[in-house]
Amino acid sequence: MNAASLLASAGMNIGLALVVLSLFSVIKKQPCSANVYFARRIARREALPLYPAFSLARLRPTASWISRAFRVTEDEVLRIQGLDALVVLRFFKFGTKLFTVCSIIGLLILVPVNFTCQDGHSRSEFSYSMDAFTISNIGKGCNRLWIHFACLCFISFYILYLLYMEYKVILVLRLQHIGNNRQRPDQFTVLVRGVPLCIEHKAYGCCVDHFFSKHHPFTYQSYKIVHDGKCIRKLLKLAYSLQHKIKDLRRKAVEKPMKWLCLCDTFWSHIGDPKIHEESLQEVRQRIHLLQHENIINKKELPVAFVSFKSRCGAAFAAQTQQHMHPLLWTTEAAPEPRDVIWKNLAIPCHLLTLYRTGIFIAALLLTVFFALPVTAVQGIAQFENLKKWFPPARAVQIIPGLSSFLTGYLPSVILNSFIYVIPYAMVYMASLEGYISQSRKEMRACSMVFYFLVGNVFFLSLLSGSLLQQIGESFTHPKDFPSHLASAVSAQSDFFITYILTDGLSGFSLEILQLGLVTWHVVRTCLFGQSIENDSYLFGFPYYRVIPIVSLAILIGMVYAVISPLLLPFLIIYFLLGYAVYVNQMQDVYDITYDTCGQYWPHIHHYLFITIILMQITMIGIFGLKSKPGASVSTILLLLMTILFNEYCKIRFVPTFCHCPIKVAKENDDCDEGEGELQANQEIAIDAYHPPWMRPVSFAGDAAYMKPLVSYS
């Protein structure tokens, strides 16, 4: 890729980002779009920062939301959104700090070293690319490579230092957050699976009570057996659908909207008498109450129970110990939050989970393989000079001035990001089929699936396919030069990844905050179908499974190319600053925080960052080898071993505290409750918290029953 293509990509992305962000700042001020851009505030009945009357200020683009985002403190995020949200924002800060230092080193040291080297290729050879600023311009055996090794060591130790300090800070925040939320029922509750059937009573419940009364006599308090609610869930969906129709018909009867505002009234499926739907709703409600009693009478119990304890210490001890000599019987684990539980997955037997997850692994692998086709096609567009050799009709593109720069600089990254956009949703759907008992665990699994997919397809396949298209002809004619050609291709791909970071950051983040698809649907729904703004609820959970892996990929690309091509690094600073501002805004105004795992996302993020360091160091081992610097390669191997030892230390030092609640912390929180007289009240909250949605009293009266957010708590 030449400099013209790179500038074309930068210009297109910057221009699109400015247009989209200006459009967002204007649309957000309009009262009619409040349900899209203030969904979380509306759900919590908070005051909206809207203009009371029409004015020119409502039509003037502003950047006040950016300054507001950077004024938000971590204490505010922790108090309102929880520790998981703070971990995501600290992840953006981590990237900003990392690449600020790396950019200073790269621009002040590595770029001058690369550009002024006379031992590499001739200057004319790089007249059409940016390779003169990369390590490709360093000749074989050149002593300047030791400068690159020194920078590699500094960057490696700096990121390890940042990781260690971040782990320590988040660990302290986790323990403090647990102590500040002592009313949470999951601190007193243990999930028990593999409950054996009581032979005498043909039920599971009495067996649970007998077992824990015997083996935990001083701390056991009560249990809640889980019932099969498949039929009731279907009736509840039908009931809420009928309630929707009834309220919409009542609204239309009162408002009598103008026909030009409701073009589809003639074909609207639920036009009719509300009394008919009210009678149907009453029948469904009676059937729900009947089935709720039948579930208990007919003993439609599952071998799963939520067991509550009198103290956090007792719950932590029971959750972290093996209860039975048979590991598949009486399996215990810390219960997730009640709002985090996926109740329908509790019916899946434990011995079938391995089969479920093996099938999903195969499906994800097939998706990864099939995704190789669009990635290879994208690299074919990016390597336009080689594409002309293999496909001569492509030269016709050069007839139009600037078109080739647009095609090679901007179009490939747009196509690749478009394909990537659907991957997180496909992976979270696959993860939902693996039988995880909580939304948080499902999304953590989806994070890992998306991250490894992106590493395999977007990074490695883009690198290999680009190298193949660039070097395939010369490799056949000069096989002995293949290693040097491959090394040159690795650094040459930095141009493509610069355009990828620009597109994913500037265009991706700006489209994320605009919510283009949702605001378009809102306009269609309001104007075309005549549904009032009052009945729109666009509240979704925060997409950890989409944000964390894509940001991790950006760090991976930056780390791998930190020493090879430092010109990439300043773009990553812009990437993380804009991403931070966007997601602070989204957390405060748009997305709901549907669960809080007290920072359990950080060990996953740490693992992704560890992989990026390993890939950076392995790449440099190969580069130093191809550049005939075996001493630097051997030294980098030692650096790699130190990194692995650091990661093993972190597993021992930090990970256990993120997986379990320490007994000492649980006891201290119990003592605080006793001192403040809140222990009994928190125990009662835990006893009543774990009722499945289909076993709770059902009421469809009033607006609150209908105004359900789109966030799933099932």
N, C-alpha and C positions, 0 to 999 in steps of 0.2 A: 504494500500500500504506500502510495507516495504522499508527500506533504499536502498536496491539493485535496486529496480524498479525506485526509485527517481534518483539515480545516473545514471542508464541506460538512463533515459529520458534526464537528463542534458547532458550526454556525446553525445547522438545522436543529440540533438539540437545544441550544441556548435560546434560539428564537421561539421554538415550540414551548419551551418551559416558561418563558416570559409571557407568552400569549395565554397559556393555560392558567398560570398563577394569577394573572390579571383578571381573567374571566372568573376564576374562583372567588377572588376578593369582591367582585361585584355581585355575583349570584348569591353569595352567602349573606349579603345584607338584605336581600329581598325576603319579606315575610312568607311568601308562598313556598320558599325552599327550606324553611326552617326544619321541617321533618326529615330532611336529608342531612343537613349540615349541623343540626343540633339534636340529633336523635337521643343521645344519652342525657342531655340536659332536660329534654322534654319528658323522658321516662322518669327522671328523678324530680320533676316539677320544679326545676331551677329557673331563675329569671334568665331571659334570653337577651343578648346585647343587640337588639334590633332597633332600627329607626322608627319612631312612632308614626311619622307621616312622610309622605314623599318629599324628597329633596335631592338636590344635585349630588350631595355627598353619597347617596346610595348608588350612584352611577360612576363614582370615581374610584379607580383601582387604588388600593392601599396595601402596604406591607406590615400593618400593625400586628397581624397574627404571628409574624416571624419574631418580632421583638417581644411579644407576649410569651411566646414559647420559651425563649431563652431567659425570661425572668422567673419562670416556674422553678421552685426549689425542689430538692429531692425529698424533703420532709412532706411537702404537699402531695407529691406523687405517691409516696409511701402511705400516707394517711388516707388518701381518697381512692387511688387505683390499686394499691397493694404492692408487694415486693416483686412479683413477676413482671409487672409493668415497669418498675424501676430497673430491674435487671436488663430489660430491652433497651431502655434509654441509656443506661450506663454502658451497654454494648456499643452504642453509637459514639459515646464519649471516648470509649476505649480506642475505637478506630481512629477518631480524630487525633488523640494524643500520639498514637503509634505512628501514623503516617505524617504527622507534622514533623516529628524528629527524623523519620526516614527521608522525607523530602529535603530537609536541610542537608543531610549527609549526601543524598544523591545529587542534588543540584550544585552544591558547593564543592564536592569532591569527585564523585564518580563521573558526572557528565563532562567536566573539563578533562579528566584523565582519559576518558574514552575518545573524545573528539580530537584531542591533540596528539594522539598516538600515531606515529608514522610507521609502525611495524606491521600494521594490519593491511587492509585492502586499500586500493587506490581511491582517491576522493571521488573520481568520476563514477566508480562502481556504485556509490551510494547517492548519486545525484537525484535518484527518483524515490528514495526512501529515507526513513529516519534512522537507519542502522548506524550512521556515523556517531550517534549519541549512545549507542548500546555497547555491550561487551563484545559484539561481533567485530568491532573495529580494532580490537586488541589482537595482535598476532600471536602465533603459537610460541610458547616459551618465554613470552615477554615478562619481565620482572614486575611490570605494573599490575599483574594479576594478584600480587600479594596485597596491593591496596584493596582490591575487591575482597580478598579473604579477610582482611582486617575489618572492613565495613560489614561483611557477613557476620563476623563474630560479635561486633558491637550490636547490630540489629537483633541477632539471636538472643544475646544476654538481656537486651533491653525489653524485648517482648516477654521473655521468661520472668523478668522482674515485674512487669506490669501484670502478668497473669497471677503471680504469687500474691501481690498486693491486692489485686481485685478479689481473689479467692478469700483472703483474710477479711476484707471489708464486708463482702456479701455474707460470709459466715456470721460475723458479728450482727449484721442487720437481720439475718434470719432468726437468730436466737432472740434478739430484741423484739422482732415482729411477733414471734410466738408468744412472748411474754406480754406484749401489748394487746393481744387478742385472746385473752384467757376465756372469753365466753364462747369460743368456737366449740361446737359439739364434737368435732372429730378428735379433739384432744382427749376425750373421755371414752372413745368408741373404738372397737376393734371389729373388723370384718372377718367372719368365720365362714369358711367354705369346706365342702366335703363332710358335712354333718351326717352321721349314720342314722338310719331309720330306727326308731324305737319299735322293737318287735311287739311289745305288749300293747301299745296304744296306736301303732301304725301311723306315727306322726314324727316330725322332726323337732318340734318345739320343746316337748318335755325332755328330750334327750339333751338339748342345749342347756336347759336350766339345770338338769342333774349334773352334767359334766362340769360346768363352771362353778356350781355351788360346792362341788367336792374338791376341785383342784385349785380354785381361787376363792376360798371361803371368806377372806377378809376384805377383798376388793371388789368382788363381783356384785353387780347391782340388779340388772335386768337385761332382757333381750327383746329383739324385734325380729321375728321370722319373716322371710320374704315370700310373698305369694305370687303365683302366676297371674299376670294381669293382661294377657294378650287381648282377650275379648273386650275388656274394659277400655283399653287404650284406643281401640277402634271406635267404640261408642263415644269416647270423649272427643275425638276428632270430629265425629259427626255432629256432636252437640255444639261445639264451637263454630262449626260451619253454619248450622241453623241460626245460632245467635248472630252471626255476621249478617245473614240475610234479613233477619228481623230488624236489626238496628238500621240497616241501609234502607229498608222499605219505610220505616218510620221517619227517617231523615228526609227522604224524598217527598213524603206526604206533607211534611211541614215546610220544607224549603221551596218545593215546586220549582226546580231549576229551569232556566231557559233552555229551549230545545237545541240551540246552537252550541250550548255548553255541554250537552249530553247527546252526542250524535248516535250513540249506540243504545239509547233507551228502548227503541223499538224492538231490538233483538236481545235485550237484557233478560237473562234466563230466570231471574227470581222476581220479576214483576208479578205482583199478585196481592192477595190479602194476607197481612201479617198474622192474622189469627190462625190460619192454616199451619203456618210454620211454628207458631207458639204451641199448638196442640201436639205437633210432632216432637218439639223439644221437650215437652212435658213427658211424653211417652219414653223418649230416650233417657231422660233423667230417672224415671222410675226403674227402667231396666238396669241402669248403672247401679242404683241403690240395691236392687235385688241381687245382682252379681257380686257386689261387695260382700253381702252377707253369705252368699253361696260359697265364695272363696274360703270363708272361715268355716262354714258348716261342713262343706265337702272336703276340707283339709287339702286344698290345692296349694300345699306348701312346697317350697324348694329347699334343697339341702344347703341353704345359705341363711345366715343370720347376722344382724348387727348387735353386738354385745356391748353394753355400757357398763362402766366401772365407777366406783366411788371416788377414784382419784386418777389423775393423769399418770402418776407413777405406776399404778396397777395396770392401766391400759398399755403403757409403754412396755412394761415387763411382759405382758401377755402377747403383744404384737411381735416381739422380737425373739420369742422362744418357740421351740418345737413342742407341740402339745401332745403328740402321739408317736409311737414307734413307727407307725405307717405314715410316710410323709404326705400321702394324698388324703389322709383323714385329719380333720380338725386343723386344717391349715389356717393360720392367722396372719393378719397384716393390719397395719394402721388404716383405719377407714378414711376414705376421702371425704371432703365436705359433702353435706347433703345435696347441695346444688350441683356438685361435680359428678355425682353418681350417674352412670348409664344403667338404668335399672333392667332393661331387657337383656343385657349381656350377663347378668348374674345367673340367668337360667342355663348358660352354657357350662357343661361339666368341665372340670379342670383337666381331665385326661384328654379332652378333645382340642384343647387350645393349641397344642403343638401341631396338630393336623391343620387347623385353621391357618396358623402362621406360616407353615410350610407352603400351603397353597398360595397365600398372598405374596410370599417371597418369590415364587415362580412367576406370578403375574407381574410383579414389579420388575423382575429381570427381563421379561418379554417386552414390557413397555420401554425399558431402557434400550433394548436391542433395536426395536422399531424406530425409536427416536433418532437413531444414527442416520437415517435417511435425510431428514431436513437439515441436520447439522452439516452433513457432507455437502448438501446443495448450497447452504449458506457459504461455506468455505469456497465453493466453486465460484460464487459471485465475488467474494472478497479477493480471490487470486485472479483478477481479471487479465493480467498480462499473460499468465499461463493458459487461461481459458481461451484466449484468442488463438493460441497455437493449436490447441486441441479441437476448437470449434471456430473456424474462420468466420462464419456469418456474424459472430458476436462483434466483429470490428465495426459493424454498421452503427453501433452505439456512439462511436466517436464522431459521427457526423454532427450531432447536436452538441454544442459547446457546454461543458460542465456536467453533462449527463453521466459520463463515465465516473467522474468524481463522486457524484451522488450515489451511483449504483455500488461502487466499491467501498465508499466511506460510511454511508448512512443506512442504506437498505439492508445489508447483511445483519447488522445488530438489531434493527427493527424486527426483521423476520424472526431472528432467534429469540428475542424477548417475547414476541407474540406467542411462539410455541411454548416457551417456558411458563407463561402466565397460567396455563391450564394445568400444569403439572402438580402444583400443591393441592389443588382441589381433587385431582385424581388420586393422589397419594393419601389424603386424609380420608377419602372414601374407602380406599383399600384398608387403611388402618382401622376403620370402624368395623370391618369384617373380621378382624383378628380377635375380637372378644375381650377387649380391655374394659375394665369395670368403671373407668372414669374418663371424663372428657379430657382431663389434663394428660393422663397417660396416653390416650389415643393421639393427642396432638404432639406429644413428645416423640412418639414413635413416627408420626408423619414427618416431623422435623428431620429425623435421621434419614428416613427414606428419601426425602426431597434433597437433603444435602448430598448424600452419596450419588444420587441420580445426577445432580448438577456437576459434581466433581468428575464423574465418569463421562458424561455426555458433553456438557458445555465446555469443560476445561480440557480434559485429555483428548476427547474426540475432535474438538476444534483444533487442538494443537497437532494431532497426528494427521488429520485430513488436510490441514493447511500445508504441513510439511510434505505430505505425499504429492499434492497437486503441484507444489513448487519444485520438487526435486526429482519427480519420477523419470523425466527424460534424461537428466544428467546422470542419474544413478545407474541407468542401464548402460550408458556409454562409458562411464568412469566409475566402476563399482568400488574401487579403492578409496575414492573421495567421499563415499556416502556418510561416514561419521562427521566430517567437517561440514558437509552440506546440511546435515540434520541439526548440528549445533547452531549454524547460521539461521536455519528456519525457526528454531526455538525462540531466538531473540527477535526475529522478524515478525513473529506473531503478536508481539507487544502492541503493534499498531492496531490490530483487530480488537485486542482487549481494551485498548483505550477507548475505542468507539463503543464497545459493549458497556463499559463503565459509564460513559457519557449518556448513553441511551437509557440504561437501567436507572441511573441516578436522576438526571435532569428530567427526562421525559417520563420515566416510571413513577418517580415520587410526585411529580406535578399532576399526573393523571390519577394517582392514588388519592390525593387530597381533593381533586375535582369531583370524584365519584361519578364519572360521565355516564356509565350505564344506569346507575341508580337514579340520577337526576332526570335522565331521559325517560325512564319508566315512570317516574313520578309525574312528569308533565303529561305523558300520554294517559296515565291513569286518572289524573285530575280533570284534564280538558276533554279527552276523547270519551272516556267511560263515565264521566260525571261523578266520580267518587270524591267526596269532600276531603280536604286536607286534614280535618280532624280525625278521620279514620285511618290515616296512613301511619304506620309504625315501622320504621326501617332501622330497628335496633339489632345489631349483630355483635357477636363476641369478637374480641380482638384476635386477629389471625396470626398467632405465634408461628404456626406451621408454615406460613408464607413469608413472614418477615425475617425470622432468624436464619433459615438456610440461605436465602438470597444475599443477605448481608454477610454471612460467613463466606460465601463464594467470592464476594468482592474483596474481603480480606485475604483469602487464599490467592487470588490473582495478584493483589498488591504485594504480598510477601514473596511469591515466587519470582516476580519481576522487580523486586526492590533493588537487587544488585545488578540484574541483567539489563533492565531498561528503566532507569530512574525517572524518565519523563512521564511515566504513568502515575507517579505518586501524587503530584499536586491535584490531579483530577479526583483522587480518592478523598482528599480533604473536603472538597466541595460536596462530594457524594455524602459523606457522613454528616456534615453540617446541615445540609438540606434535609436529609433523612430524619435527623433529630427534630428539627422544627416541625416537619410534617407529622410525625407520629406523636409528638406532644399534643398538637392540635387534635389529632384523631382520638387520642385517649381521653382528652377533656370533653370533647364535644360530640363525637360520632360513635365510637365503639364502646360497648359495655364490657366490663371485666367480670366474666361469668364464674371465675374461680380464682383461687389464690393458693398456690402450692408452697408459699413461703420460700421462694427462690430456687426451687428444684430445677429450673431451666439452666442455671449457671453451669453445673457439671457437664451438661450436654454441650453448651457453648465452649467451655474449656476444652472439651474433647475435639471439637471441630477446629479450634485454634491450634491445638497440638498437631493435628494432621497437616495444617498449613505450614507449620514450622518444619515438620519432617519433609514435606514435599519440597520446600525451599532448599533445604540442605542437601537432599538427594539430587535435586536438579543441579546444584552447584558442584557436587562431586563429579557429575557427568561433564559439566562445562569445563572444569579444571582439567579433567582427563583428556578431553578433546583438544584443549589448548596446550597440551603437553606440559602440564604443571603437576606431576605426581605428588610432590611435597604438599601442595595445597589440597589435593584430593584426600590424602591420608589424614591431614590435619582436620579437614571437614568431617571425616568419618569419626574422629574422636569427639568433635563437636556434636555430631548426631547422637553418639552414645550418651553424652552428658544430658542432652535434651530428653532422651528416653528415661534416664534415671530420674530427672526432675519430674516427669509425668508420673512415674511410679511413686515417688514421694508424695505428690499431691493426692494420689489415690488413697494412700495410707493416712495422710494428715487431715484431709478435708472431706472426702466423699462419704465416709460413714455417717458423719453428722448431718449430711443432706439427705441420706436415705432413712435415717431413724431420728427419733427424738431422744436425746440423752436422758438417762434416768435422773441425773443430777439436776438438769434443767426442769424436768417434769416435777421433781420434788420441790424445787424452789418456787415454781408457779403455784403448786398446791399450798405451800406455806403462805404465799401472798394472798391467796383466796381466803384462807382461814383467818389471816390477820385482818382482812377487810370485810369478813362475813359474807362472802359471795360464793363460797364453795357449794353450798346446797342449791342455790339458784342456778349455778352453771351445771350441776348434776341433773337438775330437772329439765334444763334445755336439751341436754344430750339424750335424755330418755325419750322425749317427744319429737326429736328432730328427724329421725329416719323412718318416716312413713312414706311408702311409695306414692306417687301422684294419684294413682288409680284407687288407692285405699283411703284417700282423704275425703272429707265431706265436700260434696259438689254443690256449687251454687252458681247460677247463671244470671242472677239479678244484678242490675246496675251496670255501669260502664266498665268498671274495673275488670269484670269477667271477660269482656270482649277485647279490651285493649291489651292484648298479649303481645309482647315483643317477639321478634323473629329469632331471638336467642333460644337455643334448645337446651333444656335442662333435663331431658329424659334420660 
